[in-house]
Amino acid sequence: MILTVTPNPCVDKTVFIARLEPGGRFRSPKCTHIPGGKGTNVSRAVKALGGDTAALVIVGGHTGRHVVDMIEQQDGVRCVPVWVAGMTRVITTVLETDVHRQTALFDPGSPVTAAEGDAVAAAFGREVRGAAVATFNGSVPDPALVDLYVRCIPLAREAGAFTILDSYGEEFRRGIAAGPDMVKPNREEAERLLGRKLETRADCWAAVDAFHAMGVPLVVLSLGAEGALVSRKGGTRLEVTPPPIEEVNPVGSGDALVAGFAVGIERGLPLDETARLAVACGTANALSWDIGHFTAKEVEELAARVRVAAIV
């Protein structure tokens, strides 16, 4: 089983209109709701691949109930809610269909107390006992939880679960020090953490090595449409390139890539096959507006076109 952790989920609402004009009033012909947050995206993609997954989320209020219901009823994923007093945020995206432009409005994350953080760590400790892989995804909603990943990664290690950290900011920095088995930053996140620009391929490989120097055994640096660099410390180094596509919506493709790695690791696939699967998942995600709504067959077809090159 793959256990995902989403400390800062949301109701992800998309409103479709022809064109947005400031100060106007609009009737939308279409509106969608999905459970948002990086870990929920990972669970949805794992489910699409036929994997077994559970999604641990911090939720509160009626919007939190909506998130739980969508995870269970729309996505068909077992949800592990940890309830807090605050209200789960809503992210509203206005998609202008005439000009293919998106405008996103983010609610602030809800406050979380130290005691509520203790409840999150306790719930994770119970659930991870049945997991082969645990993924830690995204930001935390409150500074009181900045050490959440520091607390949970050792619990996963004690339970024998492989740990994947895909975060940013201070919680990412601290989480790395807790010793995850794998990190999956994108270029921007790596630049922010390392304090330097990654403009060339050599810069990117140097960033990978910097994460190894921090003690991370497996580093995956995602590069969007360019694919990913994959490196096992002291061993295999791969450049993985997706096939060219007509991109529709890249949002969530990094999460789909994490899902592919989690599934490949759980299945015991070799690293090159796991990387091929993961990049195919990210590519499949970008082919439609809906995040994580692809099929295993689509991924299989794309995987055959992914190029995996070993770097000596």
N, C-alpha and C positions, 0 to 999 in steps of 0.2 A: 504494500500500500504506500502511496505517496501522500504525505501530509504537507499541506501548504499553510503558511501563516501570513495573514494579512492584517496588520495592526490598524490600518487606516482605510477601510473599505468605504464604498459610497454607493448611492443610487446613481447610476450613470444614465442620464436622460439625454436623448438626442431629439431635437426639434428640427424638422425639415421644412424649409420655406424656399421660395424662388429667389428672393433677394431681401436682405435686411437693410432697412432705412432707419437711421436714428430718429427716435420720437414717434415712430409709427406704431400701428396696431395690426397684428397679423393673425390669421387663422391658418394653422398648420394642417396640411393634408395627411401628415404622418408624424407619429411620435413613438419612439422606442425607449424601453427601460431594460437595463441589464444590471446585474450585480457587478459593480466596478471595484477596481483594486488589483494590484499586480498578482497577488496570490490567487484570487478568484479566477483571473484570466488563466493562470497556470493550471488550476484544477479543471477548468472547462476544456483546455487543450488536451490534458491527460485523458479526460473522458472521451474526447473525440478519437484518440488513438487506441481506445479500448482498455485503458488502464484503470486501476482501482485507486480512488483518491478521496481524501476528506479535506475540507476547507475550514480552518480555524480562523474566526473573525472576531474582532472587537466591535460590538454593535450596541446601539441605544435608541430608545424612542420608537415612534411608529415607522420612521425611515429605516431603522435597524431591522424591524420586523419584516419590512418589505425586502431588504437585502437577503435575509435568511430564507424567506419564502421563494425568492427567485433562484437562489442557489439550489434549493431542494427541488422545486417544481419545474423551473425552466431548464436548468442545467442537469438535473438528475444526479447531483452530487451530495453526499452526506455532509451536513454542515455542523460545525462545532462552535456554537455562539458563546461568547463570553460577554455578558450583559453589563453595561456601565450606565451611570446616571445621565451622561450627556447624550446628545442627539447625533446620530450618524449623518454625515454630510451628504449633500447632493451636488453633483457636477452636471451642469447643463451645457450642452454643446448645441449651438445653432449652426446647422449645415445649410448653406445657400447653394441650392442645386444649379442655378443659372451660371454662377461664377466659380463653383467648386471651391468655396471658401468656408473655413470653420472658425467660429468664435466660441471659446470655452469660458464658462463662469464657474469658479470654484468656491464652494462654501468652505469656511475654516474647519479644521478638524476639531472634534469635540474634546473637552478637557477630560483627562483620566487621572485618577488619584493613585498614589503609591499602593494603597490597599487593592484597588482594582487591577493594578499591574501584577500584584502578587497572585491574584486569581487567574490572570492570563498565563503566567508561568506554571502554575499548578495544573491548569487544564492541559497545557502543552505536555507537561511531564507525564500525565496519564495517557494521552493519545499517542505519543511518539513510541510507546512500547510496542505498538502493532505496526510500525512503519519501517519500510526499507530505506526510504529517502525522505528527508525533511527539507523543505525550501522556505527560506525567510525572505519576504518580498516587500520592498518599498519602504516608505517612511513610517514614522510613528506619529500619532496625532497630538502628542503632548510631551514636553521635555521630561516629564516624570518617567517616561518609558524609554529614554535614550539608551539604557543598558538592557533592554528586553532581549536582544539577540545575544548579548554577553551571558545572560542567564540561561537562555534556552539551548544554545549550541552545545554546551557540556552535557546537558540532559539528553540530547539526541545522541551524542557520542557514547554515553553510558548505556543507552538502549541499543547500540549497534547500528544506528541509522546513518546513512551517508548524508552530509549536510551541504546545501547549496545556499549561498548568500548573494542576493541580488537587491542591493539597496543603494543609498547615496547619503552624503552628508555625514554628520557626526556619528549617527547610528551605524553607518557602514564602516567608518574608521574603527570604532570600538568593536564592532562585530568581527572584523578581521583578526583583531588581537585575541579573540576567543578560539581561534583555530578551526574555521570551517574547512571542509574538504575541497570546496570549489567556490570561486567567486565568478560572477558574470557581469562586470561593469560594461557599459557602452563607452564610446569614445569620450563623450562629454563628462560622464561620471568619473572616468579615470583621470581626465585632465583636472577636474576639480579636486580630486583627492591628492594627486601627485603635484599639483601646482605648476603644471607646464602644459604647453600645447603639443598635441600629437598630430603633426602635419604630414609626416612621411611614414612609410611602412616601417622603416628602421626605428622611428620614434615609437610606433605602436609596439614593436617587439621589445623595445627597452622598457616600456610600461609593463608588459607582461612579466618581464624579468624582475621588475620592481615589486610586483605582487608576490612573486616567488620568494624574494628576499624578505618579505613580511611573514613568510612561513606558510603560504598557501600552496598546497600540492598540485591542484588543477586550476588553471586560469583560462577563462574563455572571455576574450575581448570582442564584443559584438560591434560591427562596423556598418550596420544598416544594410543598404543595398550591395555593399562590397562583401558582405558575408561575415566571417569571424576568424580570429586567430585562436587556436586551441593549443595549449601547452601543458604537458605533464612534467613537473619539476625533475630535471635530470634525465628526461626520456623523450617521448614523442612530441614533435612540434608540427602543427598542421595549419595550412591556409585553406579555408573552406569557402568556396565561391558559389553563390546561388545562380540559377539560370536567369536570363533576362525575362522580366515580366512587365505587364502593364499594371502598375501599382494602383490600387484603389484606396486603401487605408492602412498605413504602416503601424498604427497604434496597436500595441499589444503583441507585436511581432517578437520583441525581446522576451516577453513572457512565454510565447509559444516555443521559442528556442530553449528556454529553461525547461519547459515541459518535455521537449524532446530529449534533452540530456537526462532528466529524471527517469523517463521511461527506459531509455537505453541502458542506464546504469542499473535500474531495477532488474532488467532482463539479462544483465550480464553480457551485453554486446561489447565487442572491441571498441576502442576509443574512436577509430576512424569511422566505423559504422554508426556509432552514437552521434558523432559530429555531423555526419551526412543526414541522419534522421532529424537532428535538431534544426539544422539550417533549412531543410525542406519544410519543417513545421512553421518556421518564421516566414518563409516565402508563401506558403499556403495561406497563412493568416492575412497577408497583405493583399491578397487577391479579392477580398470582399470587404464591405463596410463593417459587418458584424465581427466582433472580436472572438477568435477561437472557434468559429463556426465553419470548420472544414472537416473533411472526412479522411479516414485512414487511407483510402484508395487514392485520394488526391495527393496526399503526402508521399505515398509510395511512387506515384508517377513523377513527382517533382524530384524525389531523392535520386532517381536514376539519372537526372540531369545536373545534379550538384557535383561540382569538381572538388576533389579532396587531394591536396598536394602536400607531401611530406617535405619538411624543411630540414636540410642536413646542416 
